Amino acid sequence: IKKFEKVAVLKIYNNKDLIDTQDLFAQEDITNKNIFFKGIQNISHYILQ
């Protein structure tokens, strides 16, 4: 995953109030890949509602 993609996902999260940043980074073992795909999943769900 490229850094700018992760930043874009986090910005969308913050703008749409879909996630709390503290929750996102709560687990020390979370990976950038998990953050990215979880973000895409949540964004897709938000758009499709």
N, CA, C and O atoms as a MOPAC input file, in Angstrom:
PM7 MOZYME 1SCF
protein

 N      0.85500 1    -1.19800 1     0.00000 1
 C      0.00000 1     0.00000 1     0.00000 1
 C      0.88700 1     1.24200 1     0.00000 1
 O      1.89400 1     1.31500 1     0.70400 1
 N      0.48200 1     2.20400 1    -0.80400 1
 C      1.23800 1     3.45600 1    -0.86700 1
 C      0.74600 1     4.39400 1     0.22800 1
 O     -0.42500 1     4.38700 1     0.60800 1
 N      1.66500 1     5.18700 1     0.71100 1
 C      1.34600 1     6.06100 1     1.84800 1
 C      0.16900 1     6.98900 1     1.54300 1
 O     -0.69200 1     7.20500 1     2.39600 1
 N      0.13500 1     7.53600 1     0.32300 1
 C     -0.92600 1     8.49500 1     0.01500 1
 C     -2.30700 1     7.82600 1     0.01200 1
 O     -3.31200 1     8.47200 1     0.30700 1
 N     -2.35000 1     6.54300 1    -0.31900 1
 C     -3.63800 1     5.84700 1    -0.29400 1
 C     -4.16300 1     5.74500 1     1.13400 1
 O     -5.34600 1     5.96700 1     1.39000 1
 N     -3.26700 1     5.40500 1     2.06000 1
 C     -3.66000 1     5.29600 1     3.46800 1
 C     -4.14500 1     6.64600 1     3.98500 1
 O     -5.16100 1     6.72300 1     4.67600 1
 N     -3.42600 1     7.69400 1     3.65400 1
 C     -3.81100 1     9.03500 1     4.09900 1
 C     -5.19000 1     9.39400 1     3.55100 1
 O     -6.01000 1     9.97000 1     4.26500 1
 N     -5.44600 1     9.05900 1     2.29500 1
 C     -6.74100 1     9.36800 1     1.68400 1
 C     -7.87000 1     8.65400 1     2.41400 1
 O     -8.92100 1     9.23900 1     2.67600 1
 N     -7.64400 1     7.38500 1     2.73900 1
 C     -8.66500 1     6.61500 1     3.45500 1
 C     -8.91900 1     7.21800 1     4.82800 1
 O    -10.07000 1     7.35200 1     5.24400 1
 N     -7.85400 1     7.58200 1     5.53400 1
 C     -8.01700 1     8.15900 1     6.86700 1
 C     -8.75300 1     9.48800 1     6.78900 1
 O     -9.56200 1     9.79900 1     7.66300 1
 N     -8.48000 1    10.28100 1     5.74700 1
 C     -9.17000 1    11.55500 1     5.60300 1
 C    -10.65800 1    11.33700 1     5.35800 1
 O    -11.49400 1    12.06600 1     5.89300 1
 N    -10.98900 1    10.32900 1     4.54600 1
 C    -12.39600 1    10.03300 1     4.28600 1
 C    -13.07700 1     9.57600 1     5.57100 1
 O    -14.20000 1     9.98700 1     5.86500 1
 N    -12.39800 1     8.72900 1     6.33400 1
 C    -12.92900 1     8.30300 1     7.63300 1
 C    -13.26300 1     9.51500 1     8.49400 1
 O    -14.36200 1     9.62300 1     9.03700 1
 N    -12.30200 1    10.42200 1     8.60900 1
 C    -12.49100 1    11.58200 1     9.48200 1
 C    -13.62100 1    12.46900 1     8.97500 1
 O    -14.41800 1    12.97300 1     9.76600 1
 N    -13.69300 1    12.66400 1     7.65700 1
 C    -14.71000 1    13.53800 1     7.09600 1
 C    -16.11400 1    12.96900 1     7.26800 1
 O    -17.07200 1    13.71300 1     7.48000 1
 N    -16.22900 1    11.65600 1     7.17600 1
 C    -17.54100 1    11.02600 1     7.24900 1
 C    -17.87300 1    10.53400 1     8.65300 1
 O    -18.93800 1     9.96200 1     8.88600 1
 N    -16.94100 1    10.76500 1     9.59300 1
 C    -17.15900 1    10.29900 1    10.97400 1
 C    -17.46700 1     8.80600 1    11.02700 1
 O    -18.32000 1     8.37300 1    11.80100 1
 N    -16.77400 1     8.02400 1    10.20900 1
 C    -17.03600 1     6.58500 1    10.16400 1
 C    -16.21700 1     5.81200 1    11.18400 1
 O    -16.53500 1     4.66700 1    11.50400 1
 N    -15.15900 1     6.43900 1    11.69700 1
 C    -14.27800 1     5.68900 1    12.58600 1
 C    -13.58400 1     6.65600 1    13.53200 1
 O    -13.37800 1     7.82600 1    13.21000 1
 N    -13.23000 1     6.15000 1    14.70000 1
 C    -12.45400 1     6.93300 1    15.65500 1
 C    -10.99300 1     6.54800 1    15.51100 1
 O    -10.65800 1     5.36500 1    15.55400 1
 N    -10.12500 1     7.52800 1    15.34300 1
 C     -8.71500 1     7.25100 1    15.09700 1
 C     -8.10400 1     6.40500 1    16.20500 1
 O     -7.26900 1     5.54100 1    15.93600 1
 N     -8.50600 1     6.64100 1    17.43700 1
 C     -7.96500 1     5.86700 1    18.55300 1
 C     -8.32900 1     4.39300 1    18.40800 1
 O     -7.52400 1     3.51800 1    18.72700 1
 N     -9.53000 1     4.11900 1    17.93300 1
 C     -9.93800 1     2.73300 1    17.72200 1
 C     -9.13300 1     2.10900 1    16.59100 1
 O     -8.75700 1     0.93800 1    16.65200 1
 N     -8.87100 1     2.91200 1    15.55300 1
 C     -8.15000 1     2.41000 1    14.38300 1
 C     -6.77100 1     1.89700 1    14.76200 1
 O     -6.30900 1     0.88400 1    14.23600 1
 N     -6.11100 1     2.60700 1    15.68300 1
 C     -4.74500 1     2.24200 1    16.04200 1
 C     -4.65800 1     1.54700 1    17.40400 1
 O     -3.58100 1     1.45200 1    17.99200 1
 N     -5.79500 1     1.06400 1    17.89600 1
 C     -5.81500 1     0.45000 1    19.22000 1
 C     -4.98800 1    -0.82400 1    19.27000 1
 O     -4.31700 1    -1.09500 1    20.26600 1
 N     -5.03400 1    -1.61300 1    18.19000 1
 C     -4.30000 1    -2.87400 1    18.17100 1
 C     -2.90700 1    -2.65500 1    17.60500 1
 O     -2.74700 1    -2.16100 1    16.48900 1
 N     -1.90300 1    -3.02700 1    18.38500 1
 C     -0.52200 1    -2.79000 1    17.96600 1
 C     -0.14200 1    -3.59700 1    16.73800 1
 O      0.75900 1    -3.20900 1    15.99500 1
 N     -0.82200 1    -4.71900 1    16.51600 1
 C     -0.43700 1    -5.60700 1    15.42000 1
 C     -1.17300 1    -5.29400 1    14.12400 1
 O     -1.01300 1    -6.01500 1    13.13900 1
 N     -1.97900 1    -4.22600 1    14.10400 1
 C     -2.71100 1    -3.90000 1    12.88000 1
 C     -1.73400 1    -3.44100 1    11.79800 1
 O     -0.74900 1    -2.76000 1    12.08100 1
 N     -2.02400 1    -3.82600 1    10.55900 1
 C     -1.12100 1    -3.48300 1     9.46400 1
 C     -1.73600 1    -2.41300 1     8.58200 1
 O     -2.94300 1    -2.17700 1     8.62200 1
 N     -0.89000 1    -1.76400 1     7.78100 1
 C     -1.38900 1    -0.77200 1     6.83100 1
 C     -2.39400 1    -1.40800 1     5.87800 1
 O     -3.37800 1    -0.78100 1     5.48500 1
 N     -2.13300 1    -2.66100 1     5.51200 1
 C     -3.03000 1    -3.34700 1     4.58200 1
 C     -4.40800 1    -3.51800 1     5.19800 1
 O     -5.42200 1    -3.30000 1     4.53500 1
 N     -4.44400 1    -3.91000 1     6.46700 1
 C     -5.72700 1    -4.08000 1     7.14900 1
 C     -6.47500 1    -2.75800 1     7.23700 1
 O     -7.68700 1    -2.70500 1     7.02800 1
 N     -5.74700 1    -1.69200 1     7.54800 1
 C     -6.36200 1    -0.36500 1     7.62600 1
 C     -6.96400 1     0.00300 1     6.27400 1
 O     -8.08800 1     0.50100 1     6.20200 1
 N     -6.21400 1    -0.24500 1     5.20700 1
 C     -6.66400 1     0.13200 1     3.86600 1
 C     -7.93100 1    -0.62400 1     3.46800 1
 O     -8.91800 1    -0.01700 1     3.05100 1
 N     -7.89700 1    -1.95100 1     3.59800 1
 C     -9.04200 1    -2.73700 1     3.14500 1
 C    -10.26200 1    -2.55300 1     4.04200 1
 O    -11.39500 1    -2.57900 1     3.56200 1
 N    -10.03700 1    -2.36900 1     5.32800 1
 C    -11.15400 1    -2.06900 1     6.22800 1
 C    -11.77100 1    -0.73000 1     5.82500 1
 O    -12.99000 1    -0.56100 1     5.84800 1
 N    -10.91400 1     0.20900 1     5.46100 1
 C    -11.39100 1     1.51700 1     5.02100 1
 C    -12.23900 1     1.41800 1     3.76900 1
 O    -13.31500 1     2.01100 1     3.69000 1
 N    -11.75300 1     0.66700 1     2.78900 1
 C    -12.49900 1     0.50500 1     1.53800 1
 C    -13.84700 1    -0.15800 1     1.81000 1
 O    -14.86100 1     0.23200 1     1.23200 1
 N    -13.85700 1    -1.14800 1     2.68000 1
 C    -15.10300 1    -1.84700 1     3.01300 1
 C    -16.11300 1    -0.88900 1     3.64100 1
 O    -17.28300 1    -0.87200 1     3.25700 1
 N    -15.65900 1    -0.10000 1     4.59800 1
 C    -16.56200 1     0.82500 1     5.28200 1
 C    -17.04600 1     1.92600 1     4.35200 1
 O    -18.21300 1     2.31700 1     4.39400 1
 N    -16.14100 1     2.42700 1     3.50800 1
 C    -16.51400 1     3.48800 1     2.56700 1
 C    -17.55100 1     2.95800 1     1.58100 1
 O    -18.52500 1     3.64300 1     1.27200 1
 N    -17.33900 1     1.72800 1     1.08500 1
 C    -18.28400 1     1.12700 1     0.15000 1
 C    -19.65400 1     0.97100 1     0.80000 1
 O    -20.67800 1     1.24000 1     0.17100 1
 N    -19.67300 1     0.54100 1     2.04400 1
 C    -20.93100 1     0.37700 1     2.78100 1
 C    -21.63400 1     1.73000 1     2.92800 1
 O    -22.85300 1     1.82800 1     2.78500 1
 N    -20.84700 1     2.76600 1     3.21600 1
 C    -21.40800 1     4.10300 1     3.39300 1
 C    -22.03100 1     4.59800 1     2.08700 1
 O    -23.13000 1     5.15400 1     2.08500 1
 N    -21.31800 1     4.39100 1     0.97800 1
 C    -21.78500 1     4.87100 1    -0.32500 1
 C    -23.04700 1     4.12700 1    -0.76300 1
 O    -23.94800 1     4.71800 1    -1.35800 1
 N    -23.10500 1     2.83100 1    -0.46700 1
 C    -24.21600 1     2.01000 1    -0.94400 1
 C    -25.48500 1     2.17000 1    -0.11500 1
 O    -26.54600 1     1.69700 1    -0.52300 1
 N    -25.39800 1     2.81900 1     1.02600 1
 C    -26.59000 1     2.96100 1     1.87100 1
 C    -27.63400 1     3.85700 1     1.22100 1
 O    -28.69900 1     4.08300 1     1.79700 1

